[in-house]
């Protein structure tokens, strides 16, 4: 079950359908954030007289010699045999919980003076879509992040034309591309493999010429560049139907940071990309590329038609266009 996969199993998950991760590796970030590689987990679940409780600590090190014995890499705080505590009277009061849910305590968290600011900006960057949909509320230190104050926090923490970096990206251009109804260009299409998809593009000076990609979870997957030499823009791609969401999930590697037909889940047992996964990737790229080209063609503010000029120009292609020109897989 969920508890076993989270606390006991390595690289295991039981997530299916429209859930987020599929490799069971993200939980390792909790131990990496601890100076002692140690966490405590307290969970309360069930209803009425059937309320259940779980409490256990876990540390994760390297296997090592202690005296003449070889010790395992994993240690625990709980009952003998590395079993969790299920009796609420035995759980330390510091970990008391009155409502259903799960608390995770990171022992000796590695942090700097501005840890709350860093986490807040990371939440806004990666999960603004889920927060905007009202499916996620986050509290960082004492700062609540909800659908109601999302815009205010975005404008406060980021500049519209700020470049951002890979380590500290700027989500504001993409948030505006989705929410600026008056100036955005909206595209929607039913694709054979991915089903109904949407693309929102907002042309503006100094925007990054990238598209923020989301599926049903509302978590940012990637910022995909699509070349547009005639107009600067920021964009958002959404695929939130069940069919397309499941297919895109196959295209994600353990880091969940791109859609790639060469991801392990997207391959056959023989190691070749599955046909439907290759089709899904092609449909996504072709759809967004067509949207960007349409945007450039309809942005009349900075265009002038000069007959015959195209024979003297060689516009740069993005990597996907170069690969496509070489032929099919």
N, C-alpha and C positions, 0 to 999 in steps of 0.2 A: 504493500500500500504506500500512501504518500510518505508516512513517517519513515518506513524502512528505506525507501529510495532516497530520502533527504539525508538521514543520519547514518545509515548503514552501508548503502550501496555506493560504489564508485562508478561514475559514468553511466548511471542508470536513470531512467525516467519512465513514467507511465502516462505522459501527456499525449493526447491524441486530438484530432479534429482541429478546432480553431484556437488552440492554446498557443503559448509562446514557445519556450524552448523544447528541443527534442533530443538533446544529447546528454542531459544531466550533469553538465560541467559548470554551470554558472554558480552553483553553491560554493565552489572553490574560492570565489572572490571573498567570501566571509572570512575564511581562514587567512587569506593573504592580507586582509586588513587588520589582523590581530598581531601584535608584537609577540604573543605567546602561541600563535596558531591555535587558539582556543575559543570556542563559543559555548554559550548556554542556550538551550531552547526550552521554552515553556508554552504548552498548548492546552487549550480548553475547547471541548467540542461536544455536540449532542444537545438534547433538550430534556427538560423536566427531570425525571428520576434517572434518565439515561445519560447524564452528563459524564464525560470522560476527561481524564487528565493525563498529561505526559510532561515529564521534566527530565532533562539529562544534559550533562556537559560533555563536550567532545574536543579532544586535542589531536592534531594531525602533524606528525613529524616524519622523520626517516626511521626505518628499521635500524636498530642499533644494539651493540653488545653492552650488557650490564653485568659485570662479573663474568661468569662463565655462560650466562644465558643470553640468547638473542631475543630482544624485546620487539614487539610489533610496532608498526608505525602509528597505530591509532590507540589512544587511551580514552577513558571515559570517567565521568563523575556521575554516580548513580548507584545502582544495586550490583551485587556480584554477578559476574558473567557479562559485564557491559550491558546490563538491562536497564531500561528507563524506570523512573519512579512513576507509579500510577496512583498511589494513595495521596490525595491532596493534603492530608495531615502531615505527611513527611516532606513536603516541598517547602523549602525555606521561604519565610514570609516576604523576603525581598523580591521574590519572583511571583507573588500572588497575582491572580488574574480573575476578575469577576465576570467578564463577558467572554463569549466564544471568540476564538482567534488565536494567533500565535505571536509570541514575542521572541526575538533573537537578540541575545546580548553578546557583543564582541568584547572580549577581554583584552585590555591594553590596546585599544584602537590606535593605529598609526594615524596621526593627524598633525595638522599645522594650525596656527592661530586662526586661519581663515577657512577651516574645514567646512563650516556651515555654508559659507558663500560658494565654495566649490561644489558642494553637493546640490545646492539649490540650482545653480546654473546647469549642472549636469541633468537634473530632473527636467528643467525647462527645455533643454535641448532634445533629450531623448523621448520625453513622454508628453509633450504639449498636446499632441493630437488626442491621446487618451483622456487627458485632463479637460480639454475643450469639449469632448463628447460627454463629459460628466460621469465617466466610468472610473475615474481615479482621482482621489484626493490625497495629497501628500503634506506632511508636516515635517519641516526641517528646523531643528532646534525649536524655536517658538513661532516660526513663520509658516502659516498655512498656505497651501497652494490649491486653489479650487477653480472651477469654471468661472466663478464670479469675479475673481481678482487676477485671472491669468493674463489678460491684456495689460493691466497695470504693471505686473511684475516683468513681463516681457519688455515693455518700453523702459522700465527702470533699469534693468540689468544689461540691456544690449542696445547698440546703436544701429540704426537702419542700414547704414552703408559700411558698417564695420566688417573688415575682411574675416576676422576670426582665424583660427589655426586648427590643425588636426587635433591638437590636444585641448584647445578651448574654442570650439566652433561657435558660430553666431547663428542661432535659429530664427532670429527676427524676420529676415527677408522671406523665409518660407512660411512663417506664421501669417505674415501680411498677404502673401500670395493666396493663401486659403481664405482669409477673412475679409479682405478688401473687395467686397462685392461689386462696388461701382467701377473699379478699374481693372479687375482681373479678367482674364479670358478663360472660360470654362469649356472643357471638352468631355464628352462622354461617348462610350462605344461598347458594344457587345462583341467580345472577342471569342473565337471558337473554343479555346482552351481555358482562358482565364475568366470568361464570363464578363459581367458588366464592370467596367473600370472608369475612373475619372482622372482628369488632369487639370490642374489650375495653374495658370501662368500669369505673372505680374511683371510687365516690362518697366524697368527703371534703371537710371544711370547707376553704375558701380555695383549692380547686383551680380551675383557670382556665376551665372550661367550653369546652375545646377538644379537638380530636381530631388526633393526630399521624398523618399519612398516609404509608404506605410501599407501594412495589411490590417486585418481585423483587430489585432491586439492593440493598435494605437501606439506601438513602440516604433521609433525610427529605425529602419533597417539600413539604409544607405543614403548618401548624398551623391547622386549619379550625375556626372557632367554630360551635357549635350551641347555641342558646338553651335553657336549662332553668331556669325561675324557681323550681322547687320543690326542686332538689337541685344541689349543686356536684359536679363530677366532672372527671376527666381521662380521655382515651381514646386508643386506637390502632386504626387501620384498616389491614388488610392485604389486598392482592390480589397473590398470588404465583403464580397459574397463568399459563401462557404466553399464552393467549388474552387474558385481561384485562390482563396486563402490557403487551402490545403495544398494546392500545387506549388505555390510560392514557398511554403514552408519546406518542401522537399529541396528547394534550391538553396537553402541557407546552410552555411557551414556552422560548426559549433559556436563560433563567435557571433553569429546572427547579424553580420554587418554587410551582407551583400546577397544578391541573387545570382547564382552561378550554376550552370548546368553540370559543372564538374564537381559539385559538392558530393560528398559520399552518399548522402541519402538520395541523390538524383541519378545514381548510376545503377545499372543492372548488376546481377551477381558476377557477370563477366567483366565488370569494370568500365562499361561503356555508358554514355549518357542515355537515360531513358528517353524515348521518342517524345512523350508528352511533356517532359521537362524541357527538352530542347525547344519544343514548340512554344511553351510558356515564356521562355526567355526571349525568343525571337519576337513574339507578339508584344511583350512589354516594351522592348527597345524600339520596335517599328512604330508603335502607337505614340510613344512620347516624342520620338523624332519627328513624326508627322505633325504633332501639335506645335513643336518648336518652329518648324518650317512655316506652318500656317501663321503663327504669331509674327514672324519676321515679314511675311508677305503682306500682312494687314496693318503693320505699324507704319503708317504713312507720314509720321512726323519727321522722319529722318531719311526718307527714301525718295529717290528721283529715278524715273525710268529713262535709261539711255540705251537706245537700240544698238544691238551688236556688241555691247560692252562685254558680254559674258564670254566671248571667244578669247578675250585677253586676260581673263581672270582665272586663277586657280585657287578656289576657296579651300581652306584646311578642312579635312575630314577628321572626325573623332575615331578612336581606335576601333569601335564597332563597325564603322563604315568601311574601314580598310579591310578588316577581317571578312566582312560580307562580300566585298568585291572580289575576294579570292575564290569564292564559290561556296557551295554547301558543305556541311560537315562530312 
